[in-house]
Structure formats: C-alpha cells, structure tokens
Amino acid sequence: MKKIKELYLRIGHIRYLKYIIVTILAVVFVGFVDENSVWQHLGNKYHINKLQEEIDQYTELHKRNQADIDLLDKDPKAIRKIARERYFMKADDEDIFVLSDDNQEFTINSANETVE
C-alpha cells in the first residue's frame, strides 16, 4: 500500500497528466472504438474501391454487349454466326461436330449407345 501511495504522489506532481490521459483516451476512442472510427473509415474506403472496380467491369461488359447488339442490328451475317456458334443451329444440309478440350471420361449408355 505504501508503494502505491508513493507512486500516486509522484504522478500527482506531473502537472499536465490529466490532459495527457484524456488526450490518449480520446485518440483511442476516435481511432478504434467509435462507430465512425478511423479504422471503420479505412474499411469503408477499401469496400468502395472494390465496388468501383466491379462497376468498371460491368461498364466494360455493357459496352461490349452494346457493340454486339449494334452489330446484330446492322449485319444479318452476324446473327447467322452467333446462331451457329452459340446455339448450334444449322442449315438442312449441314452436320455439326462439336469439339471440346475438356478432359471428361466418356461412357457409353447401353440404352441408346451414344457417347456422352
């Protein structure tokens, strides 16, 4: 108990100690504890940057799709190309062969003997 009293008396002689303690507590509160803290602010900035990158990606995708739509409006051959490539449509006298680079195991279905 005597040591605590001596420590209190030594600290009591420092004139601006209460101001230093209040300042440190305020910095800790504003920096980390508060709902509008600096830590929260930095997290929000990071989240905003991620969302901005996502907006840029979707804007670029929109521009490419809009260019494709404009091409489809102007060129009937583009419609035929997309129908053949994406939807495997064909003319009556044509056959379609789909080539794939996938490494899939092929199994023969005994019911209709087709390769999947």
DONUDO-224964 format. One line per field, with one value per atom (N, C-alpha, C): chain; residue in three letters; z negated, y negated, x; residue number from 1. Coordinates in pm, 1 decimal, always signed. Example, Ala and Ser with C-alpha at 12.3 -4.5 7.8 and 13.67 -1.06 7.14 Angstrom:
REM residues 2
kette A,A,A,A,A,A;
rest Ala,Ala,Ala,Ser,Ser,Ser;
zz -780.0,-780.0,-780.0,-708.0,-714.0,-787.0;
yy +569.0,+450.0,+330.0,+225.0,+106.0,-3.0;
xx +1319.0,+1230.0,+1320.0,+1285.0,+1367.0,+1290.0;
nr 1,1,1,2,2,2;
This chain:
REM residues 116
kette A,A,A,A,A,A,A,A,A,A,A,A,A,A,A,A,A,A,A,A,A,A,A,A,A,A,A,A,A,A,A,A,A,A,A,A,A,A,A,A,A,A,A,A,A,A,A,A,A,A,A,A,A,A,A,A,A,A,A,A,A,A,A,A,A,A,A,A,A,A,A,A,A,A,A,A,A,A,A,A,A,A,A,A,A,A,A,A,A,A,A,A,A,A,A,A,A,A,A,A,A,A,A,A,A,A,A,A,A,A,A,A,A,A,A,A,A,A,A,A,A,A,A,A,A,A,A,A,A,A,A,A,A,A,A,A,A,A,A,A,A,A,A,A,A,A,A,A,A,A,A,A,A,A,A,A,A,A,A,A,A,A,A,A,A,A,A,A,A,A,A,A,A,A,A,A,A,A,A,A,A,A,A,A,A,A,A,A,A,A,A,A,A,A,A,A,A,A,A,A,A,A,A,A,A,A,A,A,A,A,A,A,A,A,A,A,A,A,A,A,A,A,A,A,A,A,A,A,A,A,A,A,A,A,A,A,A,A,A,A,A,A,A,A,A,A,A,A,A,A,A,A,A,A,A,A,A,A,A,A,A,A,A,A,A,A,A,A,A,A,A,A,A,A,A,A,A,A,A,A,A,A,A,A,A,A,A,A,A,A,A,A,A,A,A,A,A,A,A,A,A,A,A,A,A,A,A,A,A,A,A,A,A,A,A,A,A,A,A,A,A,A,A,A,A,A,A,A,A,A,A,A,A,A,A,A,A,A,A,A,A,A,A,A,A,A,A,A;
rest Met,Met,Met,Lys,Lys,Lys,Lys,Lys,Lys,Ile,Ile,Ile,Lys,Lys,Lys,Glu,Glu,Glu,Leu,Leu,Leu,Tyr,Tyr,Tyr,Leu,Leu,Leu,Arg,Arg,Arg,Ile,Ile,Ile,Gly,Gly,Gly,His,His,His,Ile,Ile,Ile,Arg,Arg,Arg,Tyr,Tyr,Tyr,Leu,Leu,Leu,Lys,Lys,Lys,Tyr,Tyr,Tyr,Ile,Ile,Ile,Ile,Ile,Ile,Val,Val,Val,Thr,Thr,Thr,Ile,Ile,Ile,Leu,Leu,Leu,Ala,Ala,Ala,Val,Val,Val,Val,Val,Val,Phe,Phe,Phe,Val,Val,Val,Gly,Gly,Gly,Phe,Phe,Phe,Val,Val,Val,Asp,Asp,Asp,Glu,Glu,Glu,Asn,Asn,Asn,Ser,Ser,Ser,Val,Val,Val,Trp,Trp,Trp,Gln,Gln,Gln,His,His,His,Leu,Leu,Leu,Gly,Gly,Gly,Asn,Asn,Asn,Lys,Lys,Lys,Tyr,Tyr,Tyr,His,His,His,Ile,Ile,Ile,Asn,Asn,Asn,Lys,Lys,Lys,Leu,Leu,Leu,Gln,Gln,Gln,Glu,Glu,Glu,Glu,Glu,Glu,Ile,Ile,Ile,Asp,Asp,Asp,Gln,Gln,Gln,Tyr,Tyr,Tyr,Thr,Thr,Thr,Glu,Glu,Glu,Leu,Leu,Leu,His,His,His,Lys,Lys,Lys,Arg,Arg,Arg,Asn,Asn,Asn,Gln,Gln,Gln,Ala,Ala,Ala,Asp,Asp,Asp,Ile,Ile,Ile,Asp,Asp,Asp,Leu,Leu,Leu,Leu,Leu,Leu,Asp,Asp,Asp,Lys,Lys,Lys,Asp,Asp,Asp,Pro,Pro,Pro,Lys,Lys,Lys,Ala,Ala,Ala,Ile,Ile,Ile,Arg,Arg,Arg,Lys,Lys,Lys,Ile,Ile,Ile,Ala,Ala,Ala,Arg,Arg,Arg,Glu,Glu,Glu,Arg,Arg,Arg,Tyr,Tyr,Tyr,Phe,Phe,Phe,Met,Met,Met,Lys,Lys,Lys,Ala,Ala,Ala,Asp,Asp,Asp,Asp,Asp,Asp,Glu,Glu,Glu,Asp,Asp,Asp,Ile,Ile,Ile,Phe,Phe,Phe,Val,Val,Val,Leu,Leu,Leu,Ser,Ser,Ser,Asp,Asp,Asp,Asp,Asp,Asp,Asn,Asn,Asn,Gln,Gln,Gln,Glu,Glu,Glu,Phe,Phe,Phe,Thr,Thr,Thr,Ile,Ile,Ile,Asn,Asn,Asn,Ser,Ser,Ser,Ala,Ala,Ala,Asn,Asn,Asn,Glu,Glu,Glu,Thr,Thr,Thr,Val,Val,Val,Glu,Glu,Glu;
zz +0.0,+0.0,+0.0,-66.3,-75.4,+61.5,+140.6,+274.3,+365.0,+353.9,+435.3,+399.5,+270.8,+225.7,+280.2,+278.9,+332.2,+482.3,+552.2,+696.8,+725.0,+649.0,+665.9,+640.0,+540.4,+511.3,+621.0,+676.0,+785.9,+909.3,+939.7,+1057.3,+1033.5,+912.9,+880.3,+902.6,+902.8,+923.6,+1070.5,+1159.8,+1302.4,+1330.9,+1379.3,+1394.0,+1498.7,+1613.7,+1727.3,+1749.0,+1647.7,+1661.1,+1698.7,+1638.2,+1670.0,+1814.7,+1869.3,+2008.8,+2102.4,+2063.7,+2144.1,+2144.9,+2029.6,+2020.5,+2102.1,+2091.1,+2167.4,+2317.9,+2357.0,+2499.3,+2551.2,+2475.0,+2516.4,+2526.5,+2430.0,+2434.4,+2553.5,+2583.9,+2698.1,+2829.1,+2841.6,+2963.6,+2979.6,+2871.3,+2877.2,+2912.3,+2853.3,+2879.9,+3024.7,+3072.5,+3208.9,+3311.1,+3279.1,+3374.4,+3387.3,+3278.7,+3284.0,+3231.3,+3132.1,+3063.2,+3126.5,+3166.6,+3215.2,+3342.6,+3366.8,+3487.5,+3612.6,+3600.9,+3711.6,+3695.1,+3652.4,+3622.9,+3750.5,+3732.9,+3844.9,+3902.7,+3818.1,+3862.2,+3951.2,+3909.7,+3988.3,+4119.2,+4114.1,+4232.6,+4336.0,+4292.7,+4384.3,+4444.1,+4363.0,+4414.5,+4519.2,+4496.7,+4594.0,+4724.2,+4715.5,+4836.3,+4918.3,+4849.9,+4918.7,+4989.4,+4919.9,+4977.6,+5098.1,+5089.9,+5200.6,+5321.6,+5299.3,+5410.2,+5478.4,+5399.9,+5458.3,+5541.8,+5489.9,+5563.5,+5691.0,+5685.8,+5804.3,+5912.1,+5872.4,+5969.1,+6032.0,+5952.0,+6003.3,+6100.0,+6068.5,+6158.4,+6291.2,+6285.5,+6408.5,+6493.2,+6428.9,+6502.5,+6571.4,+6500.1,+6559.2,+6667.3,+6652.7,+6756.7,+6884.6,+6869.6,+6986.2,+7051.5,+6970.8,+7023.3,+7096.6,+7040.7,+7104.8,+7240.3,+7247.0,+7374.5,+7479.8,+7438.7,+7534.3,+7581.1,+7488.9,+7526.8,+7615.4,+7587.6,+7670.6,+7811.0,+7821.9,+7954.4,+8028.2,+7957.1,+8019.7,+8066.8,+7987.0,+8025.2,+8148.5,+8153.4,+8270.9,+8394.8,+8379.1,+8491.7,+8538.2,+8445.4,+8482.3,+8553.3,+8514.2,+8580.6,+8724.1,+8751.4,+8882.9,+8977.5,+8926.1,+9011.4,+8990.7,+9091.8,+9076.8,+9071.4,+9125.7,+9118.9,+8974.8,+8895.3,+8754.7,+8678.6,+8711.4,+8647.6,+8681.0,+8808.1,+8850.3,+8778.9,+8766.0,+8699.9,+8553.2,+8482.8,+8341.5,+8325.9,+8413.7,+8406.5,+8426.9,+8516.8,+8541.6,+8427.4,+8377.5,+8276.5,+8137.7,+8097.3,+7959.4,+7943.0,+8041.7,+8026.4,+8116.5,+8187.0,+8270.2,+8371.6,+8426.0,+8531.3,+8663.4,+8752.5,+8878.4,+8990.8,+9110.3,+9227.8,+9245.7,+9333.3,+9350.9,+9404.3,+9485.6,+9548.7,+9476.6,+9350.9,+9277.1,+9156.4,+9116.4,+8992.5,+8901.5,+8771.2,+8674.1,+8592.1,+8580.1,+8495.7,+8388.6,+8262.8,+8151.2,+8096.2,+8099.7,+8046.7,+7913.7,+7817.8,+7685.0,+7634.1,+7556.4,+7495.7,+7354.0,+7309.1,+7172.7,+7157.7,+7042.7,+7012.6,+6935.3,+7006.0,+6943.6,+6977.8,+6886.9,+6914.7,+6997.5,+7105.7,+7191.9,+7152.0,+7133.2,+7101.1,+7206.8,+7240.8,+7341.5,+7269.0,+7303.5,+7245.6,+7324.0,+7256.3,+7325.8,+7383.1,+7333.7,+7381.9,+7524.0,+7551.5,+7687.6,+7752.1,+7686.6,+7737.1,+7792.0,+7716.9,+7755.2,+7657.1,+7702.2,+7617.7,+7553.4,+7422.7,+7351.6,+7334.8;
yy +118.5,+0.0,-124.7,-114.6,-227.6,-262.4,-157.7,-180.6,-249.4,-210.9,-273.1,-420.1,-450.3,-588.7,-671.7,-614.3,-685.5,-709.3,-607.8,-621.2,-728.5,-732.0,-832.9,-973.1,-986.7,-1117.8,-1162.2,-1069.4,-1105.2,-1148.2,-1069.6,-1103.2,-1231.6,-1254.2,-1373.9,-1501.7,-1495.1,-1614.7,-1653.7,-1560.1,-1594.7,-1680.2,-1799.4,-1900.0,-1867.3,-1820.0,-1803.1,-1656.8,-1576.2,-1433.7,-1409.1,-1482.0,-1458.8,-1494.4,-1593.4,-1630.2,-1523.4,-1468.2,-1363.1,-1238.2,-1200.6,-1082.4,-1101.5,-1216.9,-1244.3,-1243.6,-1299.3,-1300.7,-1159.4,-1077.0,-938.3,-862.5,-878.9,-812.6,-859.5,-988.4,-1041.0,-983.4,-974.3,-919.2,-772.8,-696.8,-556.0,-544.2,-625.6,-619.8,-656.3,-766.2,-810.8,-717.2,-662.5,-579.1,-438.9,-379.9,-238.0,-200.5,-268.6,-223.6,-278.8,-400.6,-468.3,-402.7,-418.8,-363.1,-435.8,-559.6,-636.6,-649.1,-543.4,-548.1,-550.3,-579.1,-579.9,-439.2,-339.5,-200.4,-167.6,-208.0,-185.7,-264.2,-383.1,-467.1,-400.6,-343.9,-275.7,-151.2,-78.4,+37.3,-2.6,-113.9,-162.8,-206.2,-268.9,-309.6,-187.5,-83.1,+41.2,+100.5,+101.6,+155.6,+71.2,-58.3,-146.3,-119.4,-98.6,-69.3,+61.8,+164.0,+291.8,+274.1,+197.6,+174.7,+93.9,-0.3,-79.1,+9.6,+103.5,+197.8,+282.9,+323.1,+402.4,+319.8,+193.5,+104.2,+90.7,+77.7,+65.8,+192.6,+309.4,+434.6,+442.5,+406.9,+413.7,+307.9,+194.5,+92.0,+141.0,+204.9,+259.4,+370.7,+456.0,+562.2,+503.7,+397.8,+331.4,+273.1,+212.3,+154.5,+263.0,+376.2,+485.3,+541.7,+559.8,+612.9,+515.4,+386.4,+285.8,+285.7,+304.9,+313.6,+437.6,+549.3,+670.5,+649.5,+581.2,+553.5,+464.6,+362.6,+275.7,+353.9,+444.6,+527.8,+618.0,+674.5,+761.2,+683.5,+557.7,+476.0,+443.2,+431.0,+386.2,+500.2,+612.2,+717.5,+850.0,+896.9,+1024.7,+1144.8,+1131.1,+1240.3,+1263.1,+1160.2,+1174.0,+1256.5,+1239.6,+1319.4,+1466.1,+1494.7,+1632.7,+1690.4,+1612.1,+1658.2,+1693.0,+1605.6,+1630.8,+1750.8,+1762.4,+1876.6,+2007.5,+2008.5,+2130.2,+2159.8,+2058.3,+2081.1,+2107.3,+2029.1,+2039.5,+2139.9,+2147.2,+2227.5,+2351.3,+2374.8,+2493.1,+2512.0,+2402.3,+2411.5,+2439.3,+2503.5,+2543.4,+2535.1,+2538.2,+2545.4,+2691.2,+2715.2,+2850.1,+2947.5,+2900.0,+2990.3,+2993.1,+2953.2,+2947.5,+3040.5,+3081.5,+3156.0,+3075.0,+3085.3,+3010.5,+3109.1,+3078.7,+3156.4,+3062.7,+3094.3,+3011.0,+3070.8,+2994.1,+3037.6,+2968.9,+3046.8,+2991.4,+3028.7,+2940.0,+2966.9,+3019.1,+3042.2,+3090.6,+3231.8,+3261.3,+3396.1,+3470.1,+3517.5,+3588.6,+3736.3,+3818.8,+3961.1,+3989.7,+4062.0,+4092.9,+4228.3,+4230.5,+4355.7,+4381.7,+4504.4,+4541.0,+4584.8,+4519.6,+4552.4,+4671.6,+4780.6,+4902.4,+4889.6,+4795.6,+4784.5,+4731.3,+4626.2,+4572.3,+4570.9,+4623.0,+4637.9,+4507.5,+4401.0,+4273.9,+4238.8,+4161.6,+4118.1,+3986.4,+3979.0,+3855.1,+3770.1;
xx +82.3,+0.0,+86.6,+199.2,+289.9,+348.0,+376.1,+432.0,+330.8,+205.4,+100.0,+86.1,+96.4,+86.7,+202.0,+321.5,+438.4,+422.9,+374.9,+353.1,+249.2,+142.9,+38.4,+93.8,+177.1,+234.5,+330.2,+407.1,+498.1,+419.4,+314.9,+234.3,+155.9,+114.4,+37.7,+115.3,+246.7,+329.1,+339.8,+305.8,+309.1,+187.4,+212.8,+109.3,+3.2,+47.4,-43.1,-83.5,-72.6,-102.1,-248.5,-339.5,-480.8,-511.6,-443.6,-465.1,-406.2,-293.7,-230.8,-319.1,-371.5,-457.2,-585.1,-646.7,-769.7,-741.0,-627.4,-591.8,-569.5,-499.6,-475.8,-607.5,-695.0,-825.6,-908.5,-903.6,-978.2,-926.2,-792.7,-734.3,-773.8,-768.5,-808.5,-956.2,-1038.7,-1182.5,-1213.1,-1157.7,-1185.2,-1120.8,-1006.2,-934.3,-988.0,-1036.5,-1068.6,-1207.2,-1258.4,-1378.7,-1506.3,-1506.7,-1626.7,-1679.4,-1808.3,-1869.3,-1819.3,-1778.3,-1721.3,-1570.0,-1506.0,-1363.1,-1279.5,-1155.3,-1061.7,-1051.2,-1051.3,-1045.4,-1165.4,-1282.6,-1404.3,-1398.1,-1345.2,-1332.2,-1241.2,-1129.9,-1039.1,-1104.8,-1181.5,-1254.6,-1356.7,-1424.7,-1523.1,-1455.6,-1339.1,-1266.8,-1226.5,-1181.2,-1144.6,-1266.7,-1379.6,-1503.3,-1547.7,-1535.2,-1572.1,-1482.7,-1353.2,-1262.1,-1298.8,-1335.1,-1375.6,-1502.7,-1597.5,-1722.0,-1696.9,-1603.9,-1571.6,-1509.4,-1423.4,-1366.8,-1476.9,-1573.2,-1684.6,-1769.5,-1789.7,-1864.5,-1791.0,-1658.2,-1579.6,-1590.4,-1588.7,-1602.4,-1738.3,-1843.7,-1977.1,-1995.6,-1932.0,-1940.0,-1872.9,-1757.1,-1687.7,-1770.3,-1829.5,-1915.4,-2036.0,-2093.0,-2206.9,-2166.4,-2048.9,-2003.6,-1984.4,-1923.4,-1903.6,-2037.7,-2130.4,-2261.8,-2337.8,-2324.7,-2390.7,-2332.6,-2201.3,-2139.1,-2188.8,-2204.8,-2259.0,-2402.0,-2481.2,-2620.6,-2625.2,-2539.4,-2535.1,-2494.0,-2398.5,-2355.3,-2468.6,-2543.8,-2655.6,-2766.2,-2785.0,-2887.3,-2848.7,-2719.1,-2674.1,-2638.7,-2591.4,-2536.4,-2610.9,-2685.7,-2756.5,-2661.5,-2542.1,-2445.0,-2398.3,-2398.5,-2358.7,-2462.0,-2587.9,-2692.8,-2672.8,-2645.0,-2620.7,-2497.9,-2392.7,-2269.2,-2295.6,-2365.9,-2394.7,-2487.8,-2585.7,-2676.9,-2601.5,-2505.0,-2427.9,-2330.9,-2261.0,-2156.6,-2213.6,-2309.7,-2358.6,-2472.0,-2558.6,-2679.5,-2680.6,-2571.7,-2553.0,-2665.9,-2715.4,-2816.3,-2746.1,-2816.6,-2755.2,-2856.7,-2803.5,-2889.6,-2931.1,-3029.1,-3081.2,-2976.8,-2884.8,-2788.7,-2653.5,-2648.9,-2522.5,-2525.3,-2406.4,-2388.1,-2298.4,-2323.1,-2243.2,-2161.0,-2031.3,-1941.7,-1889.1,-1913.4,-1869.6,-1741.7,-1634.3,-1505.8,-1482.7,-1435.0,-1415.3,-1276.7,-1215.8,-1085.8,-1100.3,-1221.5,-1244.6,-1190.4,-1133.5,-1085.0,-1192.0,-1292.2,-1401.8,-1390.3,-1438.3,-1443.2,-1568.7,-1550.4,-1662.7,-1720.1,-1850.4,-1918.3,-2023.4,-2039.5,-2138.8,-2264.5,-2374.1,-2503.1,-2558.6,-2584.3,-2627.8,-2768.5,-2849.0,-2987.2,-2991.4,-2915.8,-2919.2,-2781.9,-2681.6,-2545.8,-2489.2,-2503.5,-2443.3,-2334.8,-2243.2,-2132.3,-2171.3,-2157.9,-2193.1,-2070.4;
nr 1,1,1,2,2,2,3,3,3,4,4,4,5,5,5,6,6,6,7,7,7,8,8,8,9,9,9,10,10,10,11,11,11,12,12,12,13,13,13,14,14,14,15,15,15,16,16,16,17,17,17,18,18,18,19,19,19,20,20,20,21,21,21,22,22,22,23,23,23,24,24,24,25,25,25,26,26,26,27,27,27,28,28,28,29,29,29,30,30,30,31,31,31,32,32,32,33,33,33,34,34,34,35,35,35,36,36,36,37,37,37,38,38,38,39,39,39,40,40,40,41,41,41,42,42,42,43,43,43,44,44,44,45,45,45,46,46,46,47,47,47,48,48,48,49,49,49,50,50,50,51,51,51,52,52,52,53,53,53,54,54,54,55,55,55,56,56,56,57,57,57,58,58,58,59,59,59,60,60,60,61,61,61,62,62,62,63,63,63,64,64,64,65,65,65,66,66,66,67,67,67,68,68,68,69,69,69,70,70,70,71,71,71,72,72,72,73,73,73,74,74,74,75,75,75,76,76,76,77,77,77,78,78,78,79,79,79,80,80,80,81,81,81,82,82,82,83,83,83,84,84,84,85,85,85,86,86,86,87,87,87,88,88,88,89,89,89,90,90,90,91,91,91,92,92,92,93,93,93,94,94,94,95,95,95,96,96,96,97,97,97,98,98,98,99,99,99,100,100,100,101,101,101,102,102,102,103,103,103,104,104,104,105,105,105,106,106,106,107,107,107,108,108,108,109,109,109,110,110,110,111,111,111,112,112,112,113,113,113,114,114,114,115,115,115,116,116,116;
